[in-house]
Amino acid sequence: MATKAAARSLRQAGQEWLLSCTPHPTAALRAWDQEELLPIPTGAHWRAVEAHLLPSVHAMKRIGSERLGPVLVDVEADRAWWLLPPTLGDELDDVRPLLVRPVGWALGCPPVLYSVGGRGWLERPDGTGRLTDPVLLGAAFGPGGARTEAETHV
């Protein structure tokens, strides 16, 4: 039971963090209560990097769960959005499978606690504000992708 309670607490902390990224948390909760996605503009708290879903799943495995920030997916659209630091520069400009969304672009976010319309968090925000390192993401999507420690011993 303690494990379920801890997981629930972590999801709630992630939800509170996501709400802190919007200027109107009460309006956000109302939108989610109506099963709507909440458009959160990029820039102030994080940047969004878009990729196809399956390569993103493989990249998540390569990066490792202890180093992942939030990853939002839309299974119907075959898309994933990685949340990266707001200070993101040009580190990912040459990584062809990735589309870096500009500052101010709005990402339609469901709540952390459940999915909306096929969109949900594959890696949920954990409440700490941890985001994916762009260098790790670039390596995971780059030529051949970054290799996990297990793969280097093959």
N, C-alpha and C positions, 0 to 999 in steps of 0.2 A: 504493500500500500504506500509506503514512503516514496517509492520510485514514481508511482503515478502522481502523487501529490507534488513531488519535485518537478516533474515534467509539466504539470499544469501551471505551477508557479513560474517556470521558465517561459512558457507560452504567454502567460499574462504579462510578464516583464517585457517581452518582445512586442506585445500589443501596445503597452504604454509607451515604449520607445517610438513605435511607428506613429502613434497619435501625437507625440511631441514634435514630429517632423511636419505637422500641418498647422496652419495658423488658426484653424477653427476645429478643435477636437470634438466639440459637441455636435457640430454639423457632420463631422466624419462618422460619429457613432450613429447618427440618424440615417445617413446614407447606407451604412452597413446593415442597419436594421431593415432597410428596404431592399436588401440583396443587391446593392449597387456598388460598383467599383469607385474608389475614391481617387481622383486625380491629384497626385502629389508632385509638385514641380521639383525638378532636380536642381542641384546647385548649392543650396544652403547646408544641407545635412549629408548629401551623397550625390554621386553621379550614377547614371544608368548606362550599362553596356549591354547591348542586345546580341543574341546569337540564336542559332537553331537549338531546339530542345535536346536531341540525342547527343550531339557533340558536347553540349553543356553538361549532361549527366556524366559523360566520360571525363570531362575536365574536372568536375567535382571530385571524382574518384582519385584523379591524379594529384589534385591539390591536397586532399585530405580534410576530413571534417573539422579537425582542430584549427585549421587555418582559413576556413570558409567564412565569408560574411553572408548576408541574406541573398538568396536566389529565388526570384519569383518566376513561375512558369505558367504558360497558357497552353494546355495540351491540345486544344482545338486549333490554335494558330501555329503550333509547332515553334513556339518562341520561349526564350528564357531571358530574364533581365538580371544582371549581376549588379549589386550595389557596391560601388567603389568610393574611395575618399573624395570629398568635394574638391580637393586640390589636384585632382587628376590633370595631368598635362598631356603631352603628345606620346606617352609611352606605348599606347596601343594603336597609333595611327597606321602602322604598317602590318597589323595583324588582320589579314583579309576576312576571316570568318566573323570578326567582331565589328559591330556598329556602335560607336561612341555617340550617345545622344547628347545634344548641346544643353548647356545650362538653361534652365527655364522650361525644358521639355517636361510635360506632365506624364507620369507613369500611373496608370490605373491600377490601384492596389486594393486587394481584398483585405479583410481583417487577418490578423495572424492566426486567429483561433479556428477559422474555417475557410473553405474555398467559395468563390462566387463565379458562376458561369464558366467553369472550366479553368479558372485562374486561381492558383494557390501558391503557397510558399513551399518549395522543395527543401530549401534550407531556411528555416524561420529566423527572423531577428531574435536575438537572445536577450535583449534589454541592455546590453553593455555598449552598444554602438559599434561593435566590431564590424568592419567592412573587409572585403577581399582586397588583397594587395594586388595592384595592377601588374607588377612584375611576375607574380605567380600565375595570374590569369593569362598573360601574354605567353608565358612559357608553356602553359597547358594547352593553348590553342595554336602555338607556333608550329613550325615544321617538325613533324614527328611528335609534338607535344612533350611536355615535361614527363620524365619517368619517375614512377614511385620507387622507393627504396627496394621493394620486392622485385620490381622489373629490372633493376640494375644488376641483380644477382642471377639473372637467367642466363 
